[in-house]
């Protein structure tokens, strides 16, 4: 899709919290969930952009390494 994984996770968060009850795309009702976005500060601390560049270079060499992101809900 050409979208960075951290950005995709940010887009997948439904907010504000007063939007509940909320139905997911599959029709499942969500009640009282509180979600928080991937904090920009955390991405900076883990040097996310640097990790993505390293990951891209490794993939060109046939090495597939993932980057873990924290859970989005509290």
C-alpha distance (Angstrom), angle and dihedral (degrees) to the residues before:
residue distance angle dihedral
X1 . . .
X2 3.78 . .
X3 3.82 93.5 .
X4 3.79 121.1 128.3
X5 3.85 111.0 -113.2
X6 3.83 93.1 -123.5
X7 3.82 90.2 51.8
X8 3.82 90.9 48.1
X9 3.80 90.3 53.8
X10 3.81 91.1 48.6
X11 3.82 90.1 52.7
X12 3.80 91.8 49.3
X13 3.78 93.7 62.3
X14 3.77 116.0 100.1
X15 3.77 114.5 -146.4
X16 2.94 158.3 -150.3
X17 3.78 100.7 49.8
X18 3.82 91.3 -130.8
X19 3.84 87.1 68.9
X20 3.82 88.8 84.8
X21 2.94 138.2 145.2
X22 3.79 86.0 55.3
X23 3.81 131.1 172.7
X24 3.78 119.9 -137.5
X25 3.81 121.5 -135.4
X26 3.82 88.2 -94.2
X27 3.81 90.8 53.6
X28 3.80 96.4 -106.3
X29 3.81 110.9 145.6
X30 3.80 115.6 -125.7
X31 3.78 117.3 -159.4
X32 3.78 129.3 -174.8
X33 3.79 97.1 -10.9
X34 3.77 114.1 152.7
X35 3.77 115.0 -156.0
X36 3.77 129.2 -173.2
X37 3.80 126.5 -163.2
X38 3.76 122.8 -113.6
X39 3.79 99.3 -85.3
X40 3.79 113.6 -115.9
X41 3.79 87.9 -143.5
X42 3.81 90.9 59.8
X43 3.81 91.7 49.0
X44 3.81 88.3 52.0
X45 3.81 92.4 47.8
X46 3.78 92.6 52.0
X47 3.83 90.1 44.8
X48 3.79 89.3 -124.4
X49 3.82 95.9 178.1
X50 3.81 90.4 52.1
X51 3.81 90.7 48.9
X52 3.81 90.8 51.0
X53 3.82 91.2 51.9
X54 3.80 90.5 49.0
X55 3.80 90.4 47.3
X56 3.81 91.0 51.8
X57 3.80 91.9 51.0
X58 3.79 91.9 49.0
X59 3.80 92.5 49.5
X60 3.79 89.5 56.4
X61 3.81 85.8 58.6
X62 3.81 92.9 49.3
X63 3.82 96.0 -101.7
X64 3.80 113.2 129.4
X65 3.79 112.6 -161.7
X66 3.78 125.3 167.0
X67 3.80 130.4 -143.6
X68 3.79 116.2 -137.4
X69 3.78 120.0 -138.0
X70 3.81 124.7 -162.7
X71 3.81 122.9 -105.2
X72 3.77 112.5 -85.2
X73 3.78 99.9 -142.0
X74 3.79 125.7 75.3
